Amino acid sequence: MGFLEAVTSAFSNYVNFRGRARRSEYWYFALFMFALGIIATLIDFGITRTWDIGPVNAIFTLATIIPSLSVSVRRLHDIGRTGWFLLLAFIPLIGIIVLIYWACQPGTPGPNAYGDPVA
């Protein structure tokens, strides 16, 4: 799955918390979000001259929180874990490390409890 296909897939399934997302879809979407986040921050800095969260960054965050959550849940489904494991992010440091480790793991081959692998 290429960059544009991954971003398109993530946004077209933005309310789909069922199914599975491949590693490439998840990581390309994460790269896309990171790049747009930097751009939004730089625009806000140009407007407000502070590094605080400005209006562009706030709108960007609100507009992309649901697609980000859905692709993360589908990524966890791909490795056979429930989406509720995203709550590990609230555990300082350890939770984020565990989630990043799991996001790097290959998906389970063949069908699992969350459906067939994405073709």
N, C-alpha and C positions, 0 to 999 in steps of 0.2 A: 504494500500500500504506500503510495507516494504522499508527499507533503499536502498537496491540494486535495487529494482524495480523502486523506485523513481528516483534514479540517472540515471539509464539506460533510463527511460522514458524521463527525461529532456534532456539528450544528444541525444537521437534518434529523438526528436522533436526540435532540436536546431534552426532550421530556421522556425519553425511553430509558427507564431504569431496569429493564429486563434485557436478557441476552448477554452477549459477550463482546468485548473490544480487544483487538490484538494489541500487542506491544507497540507496533508502529503507529497505530491510530492514537494511542494514549500519548506517546512521547512526541510525536509531531504536533499534536494539539497542545501539549505542554510548552513546546518550543514557540509555537504561534502565540500562545497567551503571554509568555515571558517577553517576547519581542514587542507585542502590542502594549504590554504593561510599561515597558521602558519608554515607549513613544508617548503614552498617555502621561507619564510622570514628567517627561521633558516638556510637553505642552503645558502642563500645569505649572511647572517652574517658570516657564516663559510668561505665564499670565500672572502668577501670584508672587514670584521671586522668593518663594520658600519651598522647602522640600516636604511640606505637609501634604496630606491628601487633599487635592483640589477637586474642582467640579468635574473635569474630564476623567480623572482617575476614578472618582466615585461612580460616575455613570457607566464607565467601562466595567467596573467591578460588578455593579448591579445587573448589567446586561449579560454578563458571562458566568455568573455564579451557578445557575442551573445547568448549562451545558458542561461546565467543569465537574460538577458533582455527578452528573449522569455518566460521563465518560469514565470517571474514577470508579463508580460503582460497577459499571460493565467490565472494567479492567479487573477488578477483584473477582467478579464472576468468572472471568476467563481462567483464573488460577484456582477456581473451586472454592472461593471464600465468599461469605455473605457481604453485602454492601455496608452492613452495620459496622464492619471493621474500620470504616473511615473515621469513626469516632476516636480511634487511636490517635488521631492528629491532635487531640486535646491534651494528650500526655506530653509534657515538654520533652523535647529532644528524642527520647526513646521511641515515641509513637511515630514521628516523622521518619526516623531511620527505618523502622519496621515497614512502613508503607512504601518507602522508596525501594527497599529490598524486594518486597513482593511485586512491585510494579516492574521490576527488572526480570522477574522470573518468566520462563516460557509458559504459555497456556497449557492446560491439560489437553493431551491428545484425545481426539474423539469427543463424543458428547459427555457432558457432566450434568449436574443437577440444574444448571442454568441454561441449558440448550446445547445446540450443535455449535461447533467451532465456526467462526466467521470465515467464509471462503475468500 
